[in-house]
Amino acid sequence: MKQASHWIHLRSCARGAALLLTLALGACAGGPRLESPSHFGTPTRLSCVPYARDVSGIRLSGDAYEWWREADGIYPRTHRPRVGAVLVLKRHGDMVDGHVAVVTAVRSRREVLVTQANWLPGRIEHHLPVIDVSRNNNWSMVRVWYEPAHGLGITRYPAYGFILPN
């Protein structure tokens, strides 16, 4: 009897893990479009790009990954986080359009808080941790908080760096 109960528990855990993985793959610009639970962030129809544009005042367009190139010569770019800067993630896996998020606080050289739209599909999330996991401490690789798991996601995302408002 104990063994049957153990297998039922394992199957239940596997289903929960599959759901979390499916939600994680539905980030800003790629993967399936699922509704996120209502208690995670604020509902929105905005993608990360128009939301970051509105919050930061940085007037760039195009897909998120294009912002880094588009900012060249128009906005300062850096590999050091600052409040108000936009963190630009590269295309990665199902995240075919990249992602942008606005820095709301710098906690340390390797941790910031961001406000972002559509990391969880259809949601705006405020003040979530992003950690620099790059070897050279240059924000070229990050891990992003994943609220359904109430912890950092396991995926390491390549990043260009930060675009600063003028």
Backbone as JSON Lines, residues from 0, in Angstrom:
{"i":0,"aa":"M","n":[0.82,-1.2,0.0],"ca":[0.0,0.0,0.0],"c":[0.86,1.26,0.0]}
{"i":1,"aa":"K","n":[1.94,1.24,0.81],"ca":[2.83,2.4,0.86],"c":[3.45,2.67,-0.51]}
{"i":2,"aa":"Q","n":[3.82,1.59,-1.23],"ca":[4.45,1.76,-2.53],"c":[3.48,2.38,-3.54]}
{"i":3,"aa":"A","n":[2.22,1.97,-3.56],"ca":[1.23,2.55,-4.47],"c":[1.04,4.02,-4.16]}
{"i":4,"aa":"S","n":[0.98,4.39,-2.9],"ca":[0.84,5.79,-2.5],"c":[2.04,6.6,-2.97]}
{"i":5,"aa":"H","n":[3.23,6.01,-2.87],"ca":[4.45,6.69,-3.31],"c":[4.39,6.98,-4.81]}
{"i":6,"aa":"W","n":[3.95,6.02,-5.64],"ca":[3.86,6.22,-7.08],"c":[2.82,7.26,-7.45]}
{"i":7,"aa":"I","n":[1.7,7.29,-6.73],"ca":[0.68,8.31,-6.98],"c":[1.26,9.69,-6.69]}
{"i":8,"aa":"H","n":[2.01,9.81,-5.59],"ca":[2.64,11.08,-5.23],"c":[3.64,11.5,-6.32]}
{"i":9,"aa":"L","n":[4.46,10.54,-6.8],"ca":[5.44,10.87,-7.85],"c":[4.75,11.33,-9.13]}
{"i":10,"aa":"R","n":[3.65,10.65,-9.52],"ca":[2.92,11.06,-10.72],"c":[2.35,12.47,-10.55]}
{"i":11,"aa":"S","n":[1.83,12.76,-9.38],"ca":[1.29,14.1,-9.11],"c":[2.38,15.16,-9.2]}
{"i":12,"aa":"C","n":[3.55,14.87,-8.65],"ca":[4.68,15.81,-8.72],"c":[5.12,16.02,-10.16]}
{"i":13,"aa":"A","n":[5.16,14.93,-10.94],"ca":[5.55,15.03,-12.35],"c":[4.58,15.9,-13.13]}
{"i":14,"aa":"R","n":[3.27,15.76,-12.86],"ca":[2.28,16.61,-13.54],"c":[2.49,18.08,-13.18]}
{"i":15,"aa":"G","n":[2.74,18.36,-11.9],"ca":[3.0,19.74,-11.48],"c":[4.23,20.31,-12.13]}
{"i":16,"aa":"A","n":[5.3,19.51,-12.22],"ca":[6.53,19.96,-12.86],"c":[6.29,20.23,-14.34]}
{"i":17,"aa":"A","n":[5.5,19.39,-14.99],"ca":[5.19,19.6,-16.42],"c":[4.43,20.9,-16.62]}
{"i":18,"aa":"L","n":[3.49,21.21,-15.73],"ca":[2.75,22.47,-15.83],"c":[3.68,23.66,-15.67]}
{"i":19,"aa":"L","n":[4.58,23.61,-14.67],"ca":[5.52,24.72,-14.46],"c":[6.45,24.89,-15.66]}
{"i":20,"aa":"L","n":[6.9,23.78,-16.24],"ca":[7.75,23.87,-17.42],"c":[7.0,24.5,-18.58]}
{"i":21,"aa":"T","n":[5.75,24.13,-18.79],"ca":[4.95,24.7,-19.86],"c":[4.78,26.19,-19.66]}
{"i":22,"aa":"L","n":[4.51,26.63,-18.44],"ca":[4.39,28.07,-18.17],"c":[5.71,28.78,-18.41]}
{"i":23,"aa":"A","n":[6.82,28.16,-18.02],"ca":[8.13,28.78,-18.2],"c":[8.45,28.98,-19.67]}
{"i":24,"aa":"L","n":[8.04,28.05,-20.52],"ca":[8.31,28.16,-21.94],"c":[7.46,29.22,-22.61]}
{"i":25,"aa":"G","n":[6.44,29.71,-21.95],"ca":[5.55,30.7,-22.53],"c":[6.0,32.11,-22.23]}
{"i":26,"aa":"A","n":[7.3,32.33,-22.12],"ca":[7.82,33.65,-21.76],"c":[7.48,34.68,-22.82]}
{"i":27,"aa":"C","n":[8.05,35.87,-22.68],"ca":[7.69,37.06,-23.43],"c":[7.29,36.82,-24.87]}
{"i":28,"aa":"A","n":[8.15,36.23,-25.64],"ca":[7.89,36.25,-27.07],"c":[7.88,34.87,-27.72]}
{"i":29,"aa":"G","n":[7.86,33.84,-26.94],"ca":[7.89,32.53,-27.56],"c":[7.1,31.52,-26.77]}
{"i":30,"aa":"G","n":[6.96,30.36,-27.34],"ca":[6.29,29.26,-26.65],"c":[4.79,29.41,-26.67]}
{"i":31,"aa":"P","n":[4.12,28.45,-26.05],"ca":[2.66,28.47,-26.04],"c":[2.12,29.65,-25.25]}
{"i":32,"aa":"R","n":[0.99,30.17,-25.65],"ca":[0.36,31.29,-24.96],"c":[-0.67,30.75,-23.99]}
{"i":33,"aa":"L","n":[-0.3,30.64,-22.75],"ca":[-1.18,30.13,-21.72],"c":[-1.6,31.27,-20.8]}
{"i":34,"aa":"E","n":[-2.73,31.13,-20.2],"ca":[-3.15,32.1,-19.2],"c":[-2.41,31.82,-17.91]}
{"i":35,"aa":"S","n":[-1.85,32.84,-17.3],"ca":[-1.18,32.68,-16.02],"c":[-2.2,32.83,-14.9]}
{"i":36,"aa":"P","n":[-1.96,32.16,-13.79],"ca":[-2.88,32.32,-12.66],"c":[-3.03,33.79,-12.29]}
{"i":37,"aa":"S","n":[-4.23,34.17,-11.9],"ca":[-4.54,35.58,-11.66],"c":[-3.76,36.2,-10.51]}
{"i":38,"aa":"H","n":[-3.24,35.4,-9.61],"ca":[-2.51,35.98,-8.48],"c":[-1.04,36.26,-8.8]}
{"i":39,"aa":"F","n":[-0.61,36.01,-10.01],"ca":[0.75,36.34,-10.43],"c":[0.71,37.61,-11.26]}
{"i":40,"aa":"G","n":[1.02,38.74,-10.67],"ca":[1.11,39.99,-11.4],"c":[-0.23,40.57,-11.8]}
{"i":41,"aa":"T","n":[-0.16,41.59,-12.65],"ca":[-1.31,42.35,-13.11],"c":[-1.65,41.93,-14.54]}
{"i":42,"aa":"P","n":[-2.93,41.72,-14.86],"ca":[-3.28,41.35,-16.24],"c":[-2.88,42.43,-17.24]}
{"i":43,"aa":"T","n":[-2.45,42.01,-18.42],"ca":[-2.11,42.95,-19.49],"c":[-2.25,42.26,-20.83]}
{"i":44,"aa":"R","n":[-2.43,43.08,-21.86],"ca":[-2.38,42.58,-23.24],"c":[-1.08,43.04,-23.9]}
{"i":45,"aa":"L","n":[-0.27,43.82,-23.17],"ca":[0.99,44.32,-23.72],"c":[2.04,43.23,-23.74]}
{"i":46,"aa":"S","n":[2.9,43.29,-24.74],"ca":[4.1,42.46,-24.73],"c":[5.19,43.24,-23.99]}
{"i":47,"aa":"C","n":[6.35,42.64,-23.86],"ca":[7.42,43.29,-23.1],"c":[7.9,44.58,-23.75]}
{"i":48,"aa":"V","n":[7.9,44.67,-25.09],"ca":[8.44,45.85,-25.78],"c":[7.65,47.13,-25.5]}
{"i":49,"aa":"P","n":[6.35,47.19,-25.78],"ca":[5.65,48.44,-25.5],"c":[5.62,48.77,-24.01]}
{"i":50,"aa":"Y","n":[5.6,47.74,-23.16],"ca":[5.61,48.01,-21.73],"c":[6.94,48.64,-21.31]}
{"i":51,"aa":"A","n":[8.06,48.06,-21.75],"ca":[9.38,48.63,-21.41],"c":[9.53,50.04,-21.98]}
{"i":52,"aa":"R","n":[9.01,50.27,-23.17],"ca":[9.07,51.61,-23.77],"c":[8.33,52.62,-22.9]}
{"i":53,"aa":"D","n":[7.12,52.26,-22.45],"ca":[6.32,53.15,-21.61],"c":[6.97,53.42,-20.26]}
{"i":54,"aa":"V","n":[7.51,52.39,-19.63],"ca":[8.08,52.52,-18.29],"c":[9.42,53.23,-18.3]}
{"i":55,"aa":"S","n":[10.26,52.94,-19.3],"ca":[11.62,53.48,-19.32],"c":[11.75,54.81,-20.04]}
{"i":56,"aa":"G","n":[10.85,55.09,-20.97],"ca":[10.98,56.29,-21.78],"c":[11.93,56.08,-22.96]}
{"i":57,"aa":"I","n":[12.49,54.89,-23.1],"ca":[13.37,54.59,-24.23],"c":[12.49,54.31,-25.45]}
{"i":58,"aa":"R","n":[12.65,55.11,-26.46],"ca":[11.77,55.06,-27.63],"c":[12.38,54.25,-28.76]}
{"i":59,"aa":"L","n":[12.44,52.95,-28.56],"ca":[12.91,52.05,-29.6],"c":[11.74,51.17,-30.01]}
{"i":60,"aa":"S","n":[11.85,50.56,-31.17],"ca":[10.79,49.68,-31.64],"c":[11.4,48.37,-32.12]}
{"i":61,"aa":"G","n":[10.61,47.53,-32.71],"ca":[11.1,46.24,-33.17],"c":[11.01,45.21,-32.06]}
{"i":62,"aa":"D","n":[11.43,44.0,-32.39],"ca":[11.44,42.93,-31.4],"c":[12.45,43.24,-30.31]}
{"i":63,"aa":"A","n":[12.27,42.62,-29.16],"ca":[13.11,42.9,-28.0],"c":[14.6,42.72,-28.29]}
{"i":64,"aa":"Y","n":[14.96,41.62,-28.94],"ca":[16.38,41.36,-29.2],"c":[17.0,42.42,-30.11]}
{"i":65,"aa":"E","n":[16.19,43.13,-30.91],"ca":[16.69,44.15,-31.82],"c":[17.04,45.46,-31.11]}
{"i":66,"aa":"W","n":[16.55,45.63,-29.88],"ca":[16.78,46.88,-29.18],"c":[18.27,47.18,-28.99]}
{"i":67,"aa":"W","n":[19.08,46.17,-28.73],"ca":[20.51,46.41,-28.46],"c":[21.16,47.08,-29.66]}
{"i":68,"aa":"R","n":[20.97,46.52,-30.84],"ca":[21.54,47.08,-32.06],"c":[20.91,48.44,-32.38]}
{"i":69,"aa":"E","n":[19.6,48.53,-32.22],"ca":[18.9,49.76,-32.54],"c":[19.32,50.92,-31.64]}
{"i":70,"aa":"A","n":[19.71,50.63,-30.41],"ca":[20.11,51.67,-29.45],"c":[21.47,52.27,-29.77]}
{"i":71,"aa":"D","n":[22.29,51.55,-30.53],"ca":[23.66,52.0,-30.82],"c":[23.65,53.4,-31.43]}
{"i":72,"aa":"G","n":[24.33,54.32,-30.78],"ca":[24.43,55.69,-31.25],"c":[23.25,56.57,-30.85]}
{"i":73,"aa":"I","n":[22.21,55.98,-30.26],"ca":[21.04,56.75,-29.84],"c":[20.94,56.81,-28.31]}
{"i":74,"aa":"Y","n":[21.14,55.67,-27.68],"ca":[21.09,55.56,-26.22],"c":[22.37,54.91,-25.73]}
{"i":75,"aa":"P","n":[22.85,55.34,-24.55],"ca":[24.03,54.67,-23.98],"c":[23.73,53.2,-23.67]}
{"i":76,"aa":"R","n":[24.73,52.35,-23.91],"ca":[24.62,50.93,-23.59],"c":[25.74,50.56,-22.63]}
{"i":77,"aa":"T","n":[25.45,49.64,-21.71],"ca":[26.43,49.28,-20.7],"c":[26.22,47.84,-20.25]}
{"i":78,"aa":"H","n":[27.2,47.34,-19.52],"ca":[27.08,46.02,-18.92],"c":[27.01,46.13,-17.4]}
{"i":79,"aa":"R","n":[26.7,47.33,-16.94],"ca":[26.49,47.56,-15.51],"c":[25.07,48.05,-15.29]}
{"i":80,"aa":"P","n":[24.35,47.39,-14.42],"ca":[22.94,47.76,-14.24],"c":[22.78,49.12,-13.55]}
{"i":81,"aa":"R","n":[21.71,49.81,-13.92],"ca":[21.32,51.07,-13.28],"c":[19.8,51.11,-13.24]}
{"i":82,"aa":"V","n":[19.27,51.76,-12.23],"ca":[17.81,51.93,-12.13],"c":[17.33,52.7,-13.34]}
{"i":83,"aa":"G","n":[16.26,52.23,-13.96],"ca":[15.69,52.86,-15.14],"c":[16.21,52.28,-16.45]}
{"i":84,"aa":"A","n":[17.31,51.52,-16.39],"ca":[17.87,50.91,-17.59],"c":[16.99,49.74,-18.05]}
{"i":85,"aa":"V","n":[17.11,49.4,-19.31],"ca":[16.39,48.26,-19.86],"c":[17.38,47.13,-20.1]}
{"i":86,"aa":"L","n":[17.13,46.0,-19.45],"ca":[17.91,44.78,-19.67],"c":[17.39,44.12,-20.93]}
{"i":87,"aa":"V","n":[18.29,43.81,-21.87],"ca":[17.91,43.22,-23.14],"c":[18.42,41.78,-23.2]}
{"i":88,"aa":"L","n":[17.48,40.83,-23.28],"ca":[17.85,39.43,-23.43],"c":[17.87,39.05,-24.9]}
{"i":89,"aa":"K","n":[18.81,38.2,-25.25],"ca":[18.94,37.72,-26.61],"c":[17.87,36.66,-26.9]}
{"i":90,"aa":"R","n":[17.71,36.34,-28.16],"ca":[16.87,35.21,-28.54],"c":[17.45,33.96,-27.87]}
{"i":91,"aa":"H","n":[16.56,33.09,-27.4],"ca":[17.04,31.87,-26.74],"c":[15.93,30.84,-26.74]}
{"i":92,"aa":"G","n":[16.17,29.72,-27.38],"ca":[15.18,28.64,-27.4],"c":[13.86,29.12,-27.98]}
{"i":93,"aa":"D","n":[12.78,28.92,-27.24],"ca":[11.46,29.34,-27.7],"c":[11.24,30.85,-27.59]}
{"i":94,"aa":"M","n":[12.15,31.55,-26.96],"ca":[12.03,33.0,-26.8],"c":[12.62,33.65,-28.06]}
{"i":95,"aa":"V","n":[11.9,33.51,-29.17],"ca":[12.43,33.89,-30.49],"c":[12.55,35.4,-30.7]}
{"i":96,"aa":"D","n":[11.83,36.19,-29.92],"ca":[11.89,37.64,-30.07],"c":[12.72,38.31,-28.98]}
{"i":97,"aa":"G","n":[13.38,37.52,-28.13],"ca":[14.12,38.08,-27.01],"c":[13.17,38.57,-25.93]}
{"i":98,"aa":"H","n":[13.69,39.42,-25.04],"ca":[12.87,39.96,-23.95],"c":[13.55,41.23,-23.44]}
{"i":99,"aa":"V","n":[12.75,42.18,-23.0],"ca":[13.26,43.38,-22.34],"c":[12.54,43.57,-21.01]}
{"i":100,"aa":"A","n":[13.28,44.06,-20.03],"ca":[12.73,44.31,-18.69],"c":[13.4,45.57,-18.14]}
{"i":101,"aa":"V","n":[12.67,46.33,-17.34],"ca":[13.17,47.6,-16.8],"c":[13.68,47.39,-15.38]}
{"i":102,"aa":"V","n":[14.9,47.85,-15.13],"ca":[15.51,47.72,-13.8],"c":[14.86,48.71,-12.84]}
{"i":103,"aa":"T","n":[14.36,48.18,-11.71],"ca":[13.72,49.03,-10.7],"c":[14.6,49.2,-9.46]}
{"i":104,"aa":"A","n":[15.58,48.31,-9.27],"ca":[16.51,48.43,-8.14],"c":[17.76,47.62,-8.46]}
{"i":105,"aa":"V","n":[18.89,48.09,-7.94],"ca":[20.14,47.35,-8.02],"c":[20.46,46.89,-6.61]}
{"i":106,"aa":"R","n":[20.4,45.6,-6.38],"ca":[20.65,45.04,-5.05],"c":[22.13,44.8,-4.8]}
{"i":107,"aa":"S","n":[22.85,44.42,-5.84],"ca":[24.29,44.17,-5.73],"c":[24.86,44.17,-7.14]}
{"i":108,"aa":"R","n":[26.17,43.93,-7.25],"ca":[26.8,43.86,-8.58],"c":[26.18,42.78,-9.43]}
{"i":109,"aa":"R","n":[25.58,41.76,-8.79],"ca":[25.08,40.61,-9.55],"c":[23.59,40.36,-9.39]}
{"i":110,"aa":"E","n":[22.87,41.33,-8.8],"ca":[21.42,41.14,-8.66],"c":[20.7,42.46,-8.84]}
{"i":111,"aa":"V","n":[19.65,42.41,-9.67],"ca":[18.77,43.56,-9.86],"c":[17.34,43.09,-9.67]}
{"i":112,"aa":"L","n":[16.46,44.07,-9.51],"ca":[15.02,43.81,-9.55],"c":[14.51,44.45,-10.83]}
{"i":113,"aa":"V","n":[13.57,43.78,-11.49],"ca":[13.01,44.31,-12.73],"c":[11.49,44.32,-12.68]}
{"i":114,"aa":"T","n":[10.93,45.18,-13.51],"ca":[9.51,45.19,-13.81],"c":[9.41,44.79,-15.27]}
{"i":115,"aa":"Q","n":[8.5,43.88,-15.57],"ca":[8.44,43.35,-16.93],"c":[7.03,42.89,-17.28]}
{"i":116,"aa":"A","n":[6.76,42.88,-18.56],"ca":[5.48,42.4,-19.07],"c":[5.69,41.11,-19.83]}
{"i":117,"aa":"N","n":[4.77,40.21,-19.64],"ca":[4.65,39.0,-20.45],"c":[5.75,37.97,-20.26]}
{"i":118,"aa":"W","n":[6.52,38.07,-19.17],"ca":[7.42,36.95,-18.84],"c":[6.53,35.76,-18.48]}
{"i":119,"aa":"L","n":[5.54,36.05,-17.64],"ca":[4.41,35.14,-17.48],"c":[3.37,35.63,-18.46]}
{"i":120,"aa":"P","n":[2.85,34.79,-19.32],"ca":[1.94,35.24,-20.36],"c":[0.76,36.06,-19.81]}
{"i":121,"aa":"G","n":[0.58,37.24,-20.41],"ca":[-0.54,38.09,-20.06],"c":[-0.43,38.77,-18.7]}
{"i":122,"aa":"R","n":[0.79,38.91,-18.17],"ca":[0.98,39.48,-16.84],"c":[2.09,40.53,-16.83]}
{"i":123,"aa":"I","n":[1.91,41.55,-15.98],"ca":[2.97,42.49,-15.64],"c":[3.42,42.12,-14.24]}
{"i":124,"aa":"E","n":[4.72,41.97,-14.07],"ca":[5.28,41.62,-12.76],"c":[6.24,42.72,-12.34]}
{"i":125,"aa":"H","n":[6.19,43.07,-11.06],"ca":[6.99,44.18,-10.53],"c":[8.05,43.68,-9.55]}
{"i":126,"aa":"H","n":[9.23,44.27,-9.64],"ca":[10.32,44.08,-8.67],"c":[10.7,42.62,-8.49]}
{"i":127,"aa":"L","n":[10.94,41.92,-9.59],"ca":[11.36,40.53,-9.53],"c":[12.87,40.42,-9.73]}
{"i":128,"aa":"P","n":[13.53,39.52,-9.0],"ca":[14.98,39.39,-9.11],"c":[15.45,38.81,-10.45]}
{"i":129,"aa":"V","n":[16.55,39.36,-10.92],"ca":[17.32,38.8,-12.04],"c":[18.76,38.76,-11.53]}
{"i":130,"aa":"I","n":[19.41,37.61,-11.74],"ca":[20.76,37.39,-11.22],"c":[21.73,37.22,-12.39]}
{"i":131,"aa":"D","n":[22.86,37.91,-12.3],"ca":[23.95,37.74,-13.26],"c":[24.67,36.43,-12.93]}
{"i":132,"aa":"V","n":[24.69,35.5,-13.87],"ca":[25.39,34.23,-13.66],"c":[26.53,34.05,-14.67]}
{"i":133,"aa":"S","n":[26.96,35.15,-15.27],"ca":[28.05,35.09,-16.25],"c":[29.38,34.87,-15.53]}
{"i":134,"aa":"R","n":[30.29,34.22,-16.21],"ca":[31.61,33.95,-15.62],"c":[32.38,35.23,-15.34]}
{"i":135,"aa":"N","n":[32.23,36.23,-16.2],"ca":[33.02,37.46,-16.08],"c":[32.28,38.59,-15.38]}
{"i":136,"aa":"N","n":[31.16,38.29,-14.75],"ca":[30.38,39.31,-14.05],"c":[30.07,40.48,-14.97]}
{"i":137,"aa":"N","n":[29.6,40.17,-16.2],"ca":[29.33,41.23,-17.17],"c":[27.88,41.22,-17.67]}
{"i":138,"aa":"W","n":[27.02,40.5,-16.99],"ca":[25.59,40.44,-17.31],"c":[25.34,39.87,-18.7]}
{"i":139,"aa":"S","n":[26.19,38.98,-19.16],"ca":[25.98,38.34,-20.46],"c":[25.15,37.05,-20.34]}
{"i":140,"aa":"M","n":[24.9,36.61,-19.1],"ca":[24.09,35.42,-18.85],"c":[23.34,35.63,-17.54]}
{"i":141,"aa":"V","n":[22.02,35.44,-17.57],"ca":[21.21,35.72,-16.38],"c":[20.23,34.59,-16.08]}
{"i":142,"aa":"R","n":[19.79,34.56,-14.84],"ca":[18.65,33.74,-14.44],"c":[17.57,34.7,-13.95]}
{"i":143,"aa":"V","n":[16.31,34.36,-14.24],"ca":[15.18,35.25,-13.96],"c":[14.23,34.57,-12.98]}
{"i":144,"aa":"W","n":[13.72,35.34,-12.04],"ca":[12.74,34.85,-11.08],"c":[11.52,34.3,-11.81]}
{"i":145,"aa":"Y","n":[11.02,33.17,-11.34],"ca":[9.84,32.55,-11.92],"c":[8.81,32.38,-10.82]}
{"i":146,"aa":"E","n":[7.85,33.29,-10.77],"ca":[6.92,33.38,-9.65],"c":[6.12,32.1,-9.38]}
{"i":147,"aa":"P","n":[5.64,31.36,-10.39],"ca":[4.91,30.13,-10.05],"c":[5.73,29.15,-9.2]}
{"i":148,"aa":"A","n":[7.04,29.15,-9.37],"ca":[7.9,28.28,-8.56],"c":[8.41,29.01,-7.32]}
{"i":149,"aa":"H","n":[8.13,30.3,-7.22],"ca":[8.6,31.18,-6.16],"c":[10.11,31.03,-5.96]}
{"i":150,"aa":"G","n":[10.83,31.12,-7.09],"ca":[12.28,31.01,-7.06],"c":[12.85,31.35,-8.42]}
{"i":151,"aa":"L","n":[14.16,31.36,-8.49],"ca":[14.81,31.61,-9.77],"c":[14.54,30.46,-10.71]}
{"i":152,"aa":"G","n":[14.26,30.79,-11.97],"ca":[14.11,29.76,-12.98],"c":[15.44,29.05,-13.2]}
{"i":153,"aa":"I","n":[15.4,27.85,-13.73],"ca":[16.64,27.1,-13.93],"c":[17.34,27.46,-15.24]}
{"i":154,"aa":"T","n":[16.62,28.08,-16.17],"ca":[17.2,28.43,-17.46],"c":[18.15,29.61,-17.32]}
{"i":155,"aa":"R","n":[19.27,29.52,-18.02],"ca":[20.24,30.62,-18.09],"c":[20.03,31.3,-19.43]}
{"i":156,"aa":"Y","n":[19.69,32.59,-19.4],"ca":[19.38,33.33,-20.61],"c":[20.55,34.22,-21.01]}
{"i":157,"aa":"P","n":[20.96,34.19,-22.29],"ca":[22.0,35.11,-22.74],"c":[21.43,36.53,-22.85]}
{"i":158,"aa":"A","n":[22.24,37.5,-22.44],"ca":[21.82,38.9,-22.44],"c":[22.85,39.76,-23.17]}
{"i":159,"aa":"Y","n":[22.36,40.84,-23.78],"ca":[23.25,41.82,-24.39],"c":[23.81,42.76,-23.34]}
{"i":160,"aa":"G","n":[22.96,43.24,-22.44],"ca":[23.35,44.21,-21.44],"c":[22.2,45.16,-21.19]}
{"i":161,"aa":"F","n":[22.53,46.4,-20.81],"ca":[21.54,47.39,-20.4],"c":[21.58,48.61,-21.31]}
{"i":162,"aa":"I","n":[20.4,49.07,-21.69],"ca":[20.26,50.32,-22.43],"c":[19.83,51.38,-21.42]}
{"i":163,"aa":"L","n":[20.52,52.51,-21.42],"ca":[20.22,53.58,-20.46],"c":[19.36,54.65,-21.11]}
{"i":164,"aa":"P","n":[18.37,55.15,-20.38],"ca":[17.61,56.29,-20.93],"c":[18.5,57.52,-20.99]}
{"i":165,"aa":"N","n":[18.21,58.42,-21.9],"ca":[18.99,59.67,-22.02],"c":[18.68,60.59,-20.86]}
